[in-house]
Amino acid sequence: MNSISTPNSLQRNQAVSMLRAMALLCILYHHSIIMYHGWPPFNWECSQLKSFPFEGVVSSSFRQFGLCTFTFLSGFVLFYQTTKKKTYFHFLFNKIVRLMIPCAFYAIMYKLIFPTMMFDSSPVNGTHLWYIPMIFACILVVSVQVYRPHLWWISVGLYLISVKMQIFISHRTLWEFVNYFPVFYLGYLLNAFINKGISFWQSITNPKTNLFEIFAFCCMVLLIPAFSKVVHRVYINGEAISVSLLICFMYIILSKLLMRSSNYHTTFVYRIIDKIDKNSFAIYLLHQFVINTCLLTLHSFLASINILLGSTIVFIICLSVSWILSESYEFIKSKIVITFNTNNTK
């Protein structure tokens, strides 16, 4: 099965790149706004900050769209990753190296550089890094079903156990997993339906792309937290699923539009989006370090101007510096690899 070489794979990959870049920009701008409102913990010298209309709506909308899109697309691309010829343990090992080791490194660095700019003295759950172990948990649960389809009940059982556990255990990774796992799973299912790739779901559903079935699945998942009487979590879970359904339609519309644009991949906009997308993980890891540095060095200036202007300035600095650092790292790494390979061939 070679699902990546399907006729419209180029347009689908471009649509994924566009959505992922949009998600990253939304998260960066959200963090640039909420630096004025308690994240990261910082004592502003000026209490008369100049707000702008619908500031809270803009910030929360950017946050939810950004997080849901990242989560949805992580599930979506997982289908491609698991169709490669890798063993289950090889796949998990790669994910640990790719996600958890960088998370641990940046958590240590955050703790050393910004020891007071986190919640609950936790450099992971108390910072932007909370998202990494949460998405790893989503991958861990779904990959069980992917590599062992007859053990699909384990994935369902793990999620139901998590729903119950988060009532008694207050841990951010756990309750964020309960919130966003349906979104991750929805992204995975959409790609599986498109590629007709999961025998278990083919046996109980129409193998064609069917948004009604996906919507029905989301409604059923939404009822699980409802039965657990977690009222606040039900609201968040429902909001996340609503946004993810919007992402489904955005993805399909973008794919259709890109199919009609044969020269999109040669445009300047595409090159910028592609660069942001390829560096999205590194930019995400680095961006809060840049925001914190701006807070410590420019707080007097930022407190004297309108929040809209201040957050926009920080957003531009944050994106630019994180991007440059990421590109510099990749450039140095490639040079080292080339030098090493050259020396070995002599």
C-alpha positions as CSV (number, residue, x, y, z in Angstrom):
1,M,0.0,0.0,0.0
2,N,1.5,3.3,-1.1
3,S,-0.9,5.9,0.1
4,I,1.6,8.7,-0.3
5,S,1.7,8.4,-4.0
6,T,-2.0,8.9,-4.6
7,P,-3.0,11.4,-7.4
8,N,-3.6,14.4,-5.2
9,S,-0.9,13.9,-2.6
10,L,1.1,17.1,-3.6
11,Q,-2.0,19.2,-3.1
12,R,-2.8,17.5,0.2
13,N,0.8,18.0,1.5
14,Q,0.6,21.7,0.5
15,A,-2.7,22.1,2.3
16,V,-1.2,20.5,5.4
17,S,1.8,22.9,5.2
18,M,-0.5,25.9,4.9
19,L,-2.6,24.8,7.9
20,R,0.4,24.0,10.1
21,A,2.0,27.3,9.3
22,M,-1.2,29.1,10.1
23,A,-1.5,27.2,13.4
24,L,2.0,28.1,14.4
25,L,1.5,31.8,13.7
26,C,-1.8,31.8,15.7
27,I,-0.1,30.2,18.7
28,L,2.8,32.7,18.5
29,Y,0.5,35.6,18.3
30,H,-1.7,34.3,21.2
31,H,1.4,34.0,23.4
32,S,2.4,37.5,22.4
33,I,-0.9,38.8,23.6
34,I,-1.2,36.9,26.9
35,M,2.2,38.0,28.0
36,Y,0.3,41.1,29.1
37,H,-2.2,38.9,31.1
38,G,-0.2,36.6,33.3
39,W,1.7,34.2,31.0
40,P,4.5,33.9,31.6
41,P,4.4,35.1,35.3
42,F,5.8,38.6,35.3
43,N,5.3,41.7,37.4
44,W,4.4,44.6,35.1
45,E,5.5,48.0,36.4
46,C,2.5,49.7,34.8
47,S,-1.0,48.6,35.7
48,Q,-2.7,50.9,33.1
49,L,-2.1,48.8,30.0
50,K,-3.8,50.0,26.9
51,S,-6.0,47.1,25.6
52,F,-7.7,46.8,22.2
53,P,-11.3,45.8,21.2
54,F,-12.1,42.1,21.4
55,E,-8.6,41.3,22.7
56,G,-9.8,38.3,24.7
57,V,-11.8,36.9,21.9
58,V,-8.9,37.3,19.4
59,S,-6.4,35.7,21.8
60,S,-8.6,32.7,22.8
61,S,-9.6,32.1,19.2
62,F,-6.0,32.1,18.0
63,R,-5.1,29.7,20.8
64,Q,-7.9,27.2,20.2
65,F,-7.5,27.3,16.4
66,G,-3.7,26.9,16.7
67,L,-3.7,24.0,19.2
68,C,-6.6,22.2,17.5
69,T,-5.0,22.5,14.1
70,F,-1.6,21.3,15.3
71,T,-3.2,18.3,17.0
72,F,-5.5,17.5,14.1
73,L,-2.6,17.6,11.6
74,S,-0.4,15.5,14.0
75,G,-3.1,12.8,13.8
76,F,-3.4,13.3,10.0
77,V,0.3,12.8,9.2
78,L,0.5,9.9,11.7
79,F,-1.3,7.8,9.0
80,Y,1.6,8.4,6.6
81,Q,4.3,7.7,9.2
82,T,2.7,4.4,10.3
83,T,2.3,3.2,6.7
84,K,6.1,3.1,6.4
85,K,7.8,-0.2,6.9
86,K,8.9,0.2,10.5
87,T,8.3,-2.0,13.5
88,Y,6.2,-0.7,16.4
89,F,9.1,-0.3,18.7
90,H,11.2,1.4,16.0
91,F,8.4,3.8,15.4
92,L,8.1,4.6,19.2
93,F,11.8,5.0,19.6
94,N,11.9,7.5,16.7
95,K,9.1,9.5,18.4
96,I,10.9,9.5,21.7
97,V,14.0,10.8,20.0
98,R,12.1,13.3,17.9
99,L,9.7,14.7,20.7
100,M,10.6,13.8,24.2
101,I,14.4,14.2,24.2
102,P,14.2,17.8,22.8
103,C,11.3,18.5,25.3
104,A,13.5,17.4,28.2
105,F,16.5,19.4,26.9
106,Y,14.4,22.6,26.5
107,A,12.7,22.1,29.8
108,I,16.1,22.0,31.5
109,M,17.2,25.1,29.7
110,Y,14.0,26.9,30.5
111,K,14.4,26.0,34.2
112,L,18.0,27.4,34.2
113,I,17.4,30.5,32.2
114,F,13.9,31.5,33.4
115,P,13.5,29.9,36.9
116,T,10.6,32.2,37.9
117,M,8.7,32.4,34.7
118,M,6.7,29.2,34.9
119,F,3.6,27.9,36.8
120,D,4.0,25.5,39.7
121,S,7.8,25.4,39.3
122,S,7.3,22.9,36.4
123,P,9.4,23.6,33.3
124,V,7.1,21.2,31.3
125,N,3.5,21.4,32.6
126,G,4.1,25.0,33.7
127,T,5.3,26.2,30.4
128,H,4.5,26.0,26.6
129,L,6.3,22.6,26.6
130,W,3.2,20.9,28.1
131,Y,2.0,20.3,24.5
132,I,4.9,17.9,23.7
133,P,4.1,15.0,26.2
134,M,0.4,15.5,25.5
135,I,0.9,14.9,21.7
136,F,3.2,12.0,22.5
137,A,0.5,10.4,24.6
138,C,-1.9,10.7,21.6
139,I,0.6,9.1,19.3
140,L,1.2,6.3,21.8
141,V,-2.5,5.5,22.2
142,V,-3.4,5.6,18.5
143,S,-0.3,3.7,17.3
144,V,-1.4,0.6,19.4
145,Q,-4.5,0.4,17.2
146,V,-2.5,1.1,14.0
147,Y,0.1,-1.6,14.4
148,R,-2.3,-4.1,16.1
149,P,-5.8,-3.5,14.6
150,H,-7.3,-6.3,16.6
151,L,-6.3,-4.5,19.8
152,W,-8.3,-1.4,19.0
153,W,-10.1,-1.8,22.3
154,I,-6.9,-0.9,24.1
155,S,-6.9,2.5,22.6
156,V,-10.5,3.1,23.5
157,G,-9.9,1.7,27.0
158,L,-6.9,3.9,27.6
159,Y,-8.9,7.0,26.7
160,L,-11.8,6.0,28.9
161,I,-9.5,5.4,31.8
162,S,-7.9,8.8,31.3
163,V,-11.3,10.4,31.3
164,K,-12.0,8.9,34.7
165,M,-8.5,9.5,36.1
166,Q,-8.5,13.3,35.3
167,I,-11.4,13.7,37.7
168,F,-9.2,12.7,40.6
169,I,-5.7,13.6,39.4
170,S,-4.9,17.2,38.6
171,H,-2.2,16.9,36.0
172,R,-2.1,19.1,32.9
173,T,-0.8,16.4,30.5
174,L,-3.7,14.1,31.5
175,W,-6.6,16.6,31.2
176,E,-5.2,18.2,28.0
177,F,-5.0,14.6,26.6
178,V,-8.6,14.1,27.4
179,N,-9.5,17.4,25.7
180,Y,-7.5,17.0,22.5
181,F,-7.3,13.3,21.9
182,P,-10.6,13.3,19.9
183,V,-9.2,16.0,17.7
184,F,-6.0,14.0,17.1
185,Y,-8.0,10.9,16.3
186,L,-10.3,12.8,14.0
187,G,-7.3,13.9,12.0
188,Y,-6.0,10.4,11.8
189,L,-9.4,9.0,10.7
190,L,-9.9,11.6,8.0
191,N,-6.6,10.6,6.3
192,A,-7.4,6.9,6.8
193,F,-10.8,7.4,5.1
194,I,-9.2,9.3,2.3
195,N,-6.6,6.7,1.7
196,K,-8.9,3.7,2.5
197,G,-6.2,2.4,4.8
198,I,-7.6,1.0,8.0
199,S,-9.2,-2.5,7.7
200,F,-11.0,-2.2,11.0
201,W,-12.9,0.9,10.0
202,Q,-13.4,-0.4,6.5
203,S,-15.3,-3.3,8.0
204,I,-17.8,-1.2,9.8
205,T,-18.1,2.0,7.7
206,N,-18.2,3.1,4.2
207,P,-14.5,3.2,3.1
208,K,-15.1,6.4,1.1
209,T,-14.4,9.8,2.6
210,N,-17.6,10.4,4.6
211,L,-17.7,13.5,6.8
212,F,-21.0,12.5,8.3
213,E,-19.4,9.4,9.8
214,I,-16.6,11.5,11.2
215,F,-19.0,14.0,12.6
216,A,-21.0,11.1,14.2
217,F,-17.7,9.8,15.7
218,C,-17.0,13.2,17.3
219,C,-20.5,13.4,18.8
220,M,-20.0,9.9,20.4
221,V,-16.6,10.9,21.8
222,L,-18.1,14.1,23.1
223,L,-20.6,12.1,25.2
224,I,-17.8,10.2,27.0
225,P,-16.7,13.2,29.2
226,A,-20.4,14.2,29.5
227,F,-21.1,10.8,31.2
228,S,-18.2,11.4,33.5
229,K,-19.8,14.6,34.8
230,V,-16.8,16.8,34.1
231,V,-18.8,19.9,33.1
232,H,-15.9,22.2,32.5
233,R,-14.0,19.6,30.4
234,V,-17.2,18.9,28.4
235,Y,-17.2,22.5,27.3
236,I,-13.5,22.6,26.3
237,N,-13.8,19.2,24.6
238,G,-16.9,20.3,22.6
239,E,-15.2,23.5,21.6
240,A,-12.1,21.6,20.4
241,I,-14.2,19.2,18.3
242,S,-16.1,22.1,16.8
243,V,-12.9,23.8,15.7
244,S,-11.5,20.5,14.4
245,L,-14.6,20.1,12.2
246,L,-13.9,23.5,10.8
247,I,-10.3,22.4,10.1
248,C,-11.7,19.4,8.2
249,F,-13.5,21.7,5.9
250,M,-10.6,24.1,5.6
251,Y,-8.3,21.2,4.7
252,I,-10.7,19.9,2.0
253,I,-11.3,23.4,0.5
254,L,-7.5,24.2,0.5
255,S,-6.8,20.9,-1.2
256,K,-9.4,21.6,-3.9
257,L,-8.1,25.1,-4.5
258,L,-4.5,23.9,-4.7
259,M,-5.6,21.3,-7.3
260,R,-6.6,24.2,-9.5
261,S,-3.3,26.1,-9.0
262,S,-0.6,24.3,-10.8
263,N,2.1,26.9,-10.1
264,Y,1.4,27.5,-6.4
265,H,4.5,25.6,-5.3
266,T,6.7,28.1,-7.2
267,T,5.3,31.2,-5.6
268,F,7.1,33.4,-2.9
269,V,4.2,32.8,-0.5
270,Y,4.6,29.1,-0.8
271,R,8.3,29.3,-0.1
272,I,7.7,31.3,3.0
273,I,4.9,28.9,4.2
274,D,7.1,25.9,3.4
275,K,10.0,27.4,5.5
276,I,7.8,28.1,8.5
277,D,6.2,24.6,8.2
278,K,9.6,22.8,8.0
279,N,10.8,24.7,11.1
280,S,7.5,24.6,13.0
281,F,8.7,22.3,15.7
282,A,11.9,24.2,16.4
283,I,10.1,27.5,16.3
284,Y,7.5,26.3,18.8
285,L,10.2,25.1,21.2
286,L,12.2,28.4,20.9
287,H,9.5,31.0,20.7
288,Q,8.7,31.3,24.4
289,F,12.4,31.8,25.2
290,V,12.3,34.8,22.8
291,I,9.1,36.2,24.3
292,N,10.5,35.9,27.8
293,T,13.6,37.7,26.7
294,C,11.5,40.5,25.2
295,L,9.6,40.8,28.5
296,L,12.8,41.1,30.6
297,T,14.5,43.6,28.3
298,L,11.7,45.6,26.7
299,H,9.0,45.6,29.5
300,S,9.1,49.3,30.0
301,F,8.6,50.0,26.4
302,L,5.9,47.4,26.0
303,A,4.0,48.7,28.9
304,S,3.9,52.2,27.5
305,I,2.3,51.3,24.2
306,N,-1.0,49.8,23.1
307,I,-1.3,46.0,23.6
308,L,-2.1,45.4,20.0
309,L,1.1,47.2,18.9
310,G,3.2,45.7,21.6
311,S,2.0,42.1,20.9
312,T,2.5,42.6,17.2
313,I,6.1,43.8,17.7
314,V,6.9,40.8,20.0
315,F,5.2,38.5,17.5
316,I,7.5,39.7,14.7
317,I,10.6,39.5,16.9
318,C,9.6,36.1,18.2
319,L,8.9,34.6,14.8
320,S,12.0,36.1,13.2
321,V,14.5,35.2,15.9
322,S,13.1,31.7,16.3
323,W,13.2,31.1,12.6
324,I,16.8,32.4,12.2
325,L,18.0,30.2,15.1
326,S,16.3,27.2,13.7
327,E,17.7,27.8,10.2
328,S,21.2,28.4,11.7
329,Y,21.1,25.2,13.6
330,E,20.0,23.2,10.5
331,F,22.8,24.9,8.5
332,I,25.5,24.1,11.0
333,K,24.2,20.6,11.5
334,S,24.3,20.0,7.7
335,K,27.8,21.3,7.4
336,I,29.0,19.0,10.2
337,V,27.4,16.0,8.6
338,I,28.9,16.9,5.2
339,T,32.4,17.3,6.8
340,F,32.0,14.1,8.8
341,N,31.0,12.1,5.7
342,T,33.7,13.6,3.6
343,N,36.4,12.7,6.2
344,N,35.0,9.1,6.3
345,T,35.2,8.7,2.6
346,K,38.9,9.6,2.4
